[in-house]
Amino acid sequence: MNSWNFVGIIAWIIVIALLIFVVFNIRNRHLKILVQKKTKITWTTILVDFLEILVVILMVSGLLYTSLFTKVDLTDKNDVNVTYKYDPMIIQTTDDGQGYYVKIDKKESSSSTDVYQYWLNNSKYTISSRNATISDATLPFTVSGLRLDWPMKKINKYDSKYQYAYVITVHAKYKNNFINGLGLKANRFAMEYRVLRVPARSFINVGK
């Protein structure tokens, strides 16, 4: 485990210890009032109970939010490290001799997502449209739904080198810092996304 993630582990230990302390503190104060002093529990006691419980709830909520509910910001260079990989695709042919780079497998697709198939180094890869998109080189380079600073100089370079037929694989990993450590995410995988670059829509085979 990355050493920065011990920040989150220590934070959870503190919160659990505080929760145990609050439970016993409330119990002891109530017993002292009812048994030793033999008086009724006042609104002041209830207010103190509420404040102690509120502090624990806020701390637990904060840790849960940091660990589970924060969305990765791919443009925040202080939060994540984003790398790009470029792999040329291998052309395939249909039974009638039509060449294609990407096949949309309709048998595996659903109403909301498509399943893409493509080939690298004589191996077939399959990916859902939730984690990939097809980019037609006849159109301006855009990727909807993914906020990212695309390295257009390199993309233009590989457009020329691979004749617009390649895969851009985006890897994002959480950096080693206090906030990521608090969320137990330091140095962990954040996201992977692929852009299947094709020369034109005619190089996409829509399966049946």
Disulfide bonds with the S-S distance in Angstrom:
none
